[in-house]
Amino acid sequence: MRRRLGFVLVIVGLVAAIVGTASGCGSLFTFSGRHPIAAAPLVIGTPLRQVIPAQAGRRYTLAVQVVFDRAGLEEESGALVVQAQLPLVASLESAKVSGTLDPDQPPNVLYGQSANPSARAPRGAGPRELMVERLIGPWVATADRNIEYAVDLGPDRLGRARITDARIILYDDRLPRAITVALGAAGGGLIALIFGTFLLLFRRGRSSRGGARRRAVV
């Protein structure tokens, strides 16, 4: 019975360790370090201010995102040209920015500018929608308390690209559940593998010692 249990634990543990490690590490390598915890629509020209609970030790990042319509945009070297300038004042506690949300100016980042919207995006790349993003932070909470973020996004000064959506997304640095579950399964599989191997070896050792003693008595 013990030998059978050890064999089962070795097989199950080996499978869980391999699958969990492959799945967990694969997801971990593509994890950006930002886990979305809240989202809200953003009305251009209307300031937004909200308070949320924060946990001590967690790192928080605020993203301001504006989505553009692809129709009517110029194309250059296979990429769409987006010309827009939206005044932006935003803050996440002590992390603050003041400037312009401009797709051509870092640290603003433009995603999905491929002229072929059906092209397959590389794994871990930005969303396929044509979107400019500005990050505020990160900011680390030193205690469990409520924190405040505020965003004031003004109208586009150029008016050459049609805006279809605007929003904010709040992130923390917690690992997604899929990664923690996969790594937990890998850890549990490793424990089962070690314990099953021990049962098999321990059983074999006892049998060998018992056989030697019986031969000595005979």
N, C-alpha and C positions, 0 to 999 in steps of 0.2 A: 504493500500500500504506500509506504513512504517513497519507494523508488518511482512508483507511478506518479505520485504527486510532484516529485522533483522533476520528472520528465515534462509534465504538463507546465510547470512553472518556467522551466527553461525555454520551452517553445513559445509560450505566451509572452514571457518577458522579452525574448529576442525580437519578436514581431513588434511589440509595443515600443521598445527602445528604438528600433530602426525607423518605424513609421513616424513616431512622435518627434524624433530628432530631425528627420528630413522635413517634415511639415513645419515644425516650430522654427528651425533655423532658416528655412526658405522664406517664411513670413517675416522673421526678424530682420533679415538682410534687406528687405524692401520697406521696412517700417521707417517712416520719416522722423519718428520721435514725437509726433503730434497725434493725439487721440481726441477726436471731436466729442465735446460734451454738451454743447449748446449751439443753437443757430437761430438767427432772427432776420426777417426781411429789413432792408434798409431803404428808406424813402429819401431820395436825393433832395437836398434842400431842407430836410427836417432832422434836427439833431436827435440822436438816440442815446439814452443813458439807462443803464441797468445795473442791478446789484445781484451777485450770485455768491453762494457759499464756496469757500476754498479750504483745502486741507493743507496742513503744515508740511513743508518739504516738497510739495508738488510744484512743477514748473508750468506756468500758464502762458499761452500765446494767443493773441487776437488777430484774426485775418479779416481784412476788408476786401470783398470781391465784387467786381462789376463785370457783367456778361454783355457781349456785343453781338449784334446780328451780323452774320457773314455777308448778307446780300448787299451788293453795291460797293464792296471794299476793293481797293486796288490790290493787285498781286505782284510780288517782286521775288524772283528766284524761287518760286514754288511756295512762298509764304504770303499770307495776307498782311497788308499794311494797315495798322490801326492807329489813327491819330486822334488823341483825346487828352484833355487836361481838366481834371476835376479837383478843385481845391479840397484838401483833406486836413482835418485836425482830429486826432484820435489819441486816446490814452487808455492804458490798463494799469491802474494804480500809478506807480512812479515811472512806468515806461510810457513815453509820449513821443508823438510824431506830429510834425506840422509841415505841410508842403503841398505837393500836387500828385494825384494819382494819374500817372502818365505811363502808358505801355512802353515808351521808348527810353524811360529814365529809370535806372536802378536806384534803390533796391526794389522797385516795382517789377513784377515778373508777369510776362504774358504767356498764357498756355493755349494750346489748340490752334496755333496760327497756321497750321498746314492748310494749303489751298484745297486739299482733298479731305473733306471731313470724314469720309468713310475709311481712310487709311488706318491700319491697325497701329495703335499706340504702343510703344515699348512698355514692358512691365515696370510698374512703379512711376511711370510718367504722369504728368498732370492730366486733368480731365480733358475730354475731347471738345467740350464747349469752349468757345472763344472767350477767354476770361483773363482779366488783369487782377493781380492780387498784391496786396501790401500787408506785411506782417508787422505787428506791434508786440514788442517783447523779445525774448521771453522774460517773465517776471516770476520770481520764486516766493511762494508764501512762507512766512516764518512762523505762522500760528494758524490755528483753525479759526477763521473769522470770515465775515462777508467782505468781498472785494467789489470794486466798481470799475466799469469800463464805460467809455463815452466815445461816440463817433459823430462827427459833423462833416458830411460829404456834400460839397456844393455842386451846382450844375456844370456841365461840360462847357468850357469856354470856346471850344472849336466847333462843335456840332457837326462833325464830319462822319461820325459813326453812330448808328442807332443803338441805344442801350436797351436791352430786354430785361435785365434783372440786376438787382444789387442786394447784397446781404453781408452779414457778418457771421463768422464762425469762431467759437471759442474752443481752444484745445488745452488739454493737459498732457503730461508725459507718461501717463499710465499705459502699460502694455495692453494691447487689445486682448479680449477674452480668448480668441482663437489661438493666440500665441501662448498664453499661460496654460491653456488646456493641453495643447500639444506638448509643451515642455514638461508639464506635470505628468503626462502619460509616459514620456520618455524616461523621466526619473523613476516612476513606479515600475516601468518595465525593467529598468536596470536593477532595481532592488529585487524584483521577482527572479530575474536571471541569476543573480548572485545567490539568493536563498535556495533556488532550485538546484544549482550546481553544488552547493554545500550538502544538500540532502542526498544527491547521487554519490558524491565522494564519501560522505560519512557512512552511508549504507555499505559501500564497497569496502571501506576500511574495516568495518565491524565484521563483515563476512570473511575477509581475509584472515583477521586475527582469530575468529572462531574456528575456521578451518584448520589453522595451524595448531591450535590447542587440541583439536580432536585427533589429529594425526599423531601428536605426541603421546596422548593417552593410549591409543591403540598400539 
